[in-house]
Each structure stands twice: as structure tokens, then as C-alpha cells.
Amino acid sequence: MGGSEKRKVGERGQITLPKDLRKRFGIHGGDEVIVSEEDDKIVIETPVSEADLAEGYRRRADRDREIADAFDGVSREAAERVGDVPDW
């Protein structure tokens, strides 16, 4: 589903999400979704699970460690070469 699709709103304000969207976003009967308003539009989102959030923090920490290690190597190399600067 690339475009939009009309859905009828029931008496209690309910709609059925298209099957291909439910499948693509992993939404099953009984799941919770977040409904909000953004720029005069109704937005339906799947909430971020604690496991997904924790995994994101782990990946970020790993990336930060890699960057710190790279800077540490560059700092050591720069300290070793300081004596190579010409006296102009």
C-alpha cells in the first residue's frame, strides 16, 4: 500500500487498519498503538518496547566506545609526533 485508502468510521469511532499495514508494522489484535495529532493530521504509531529502547541504548554505547577508542589512538599518535614540528 503506497497511497491512501478510505475507511469508514464506525459508530464508536473505530476503524480497521489495512491488513498490509498491520503486517508491515507488526500490529496484531490486542496490541496497543499511540494515536496523536501532528500538523492537523491523525498519526497512529506503534509504541517503542522496553527491549527495543534498551537495544538502541546498547548500540549507541557501543558506537560511543568505538569513537572514544579512535580518538584515543589519534591522541597518542599526535603526542608522539609533537617533536616533529619544525621550529620556524
Secondary structure, 3 states (H helix, E strand, C coil): CCCCCCCCCCCCCCCCCCHHHHHHHCCCCCCCCEEEEECCEEEEECCCCHHHHHHHHHHHHHHHHHHHHHHHHHHHHHHHHHHHCCCC
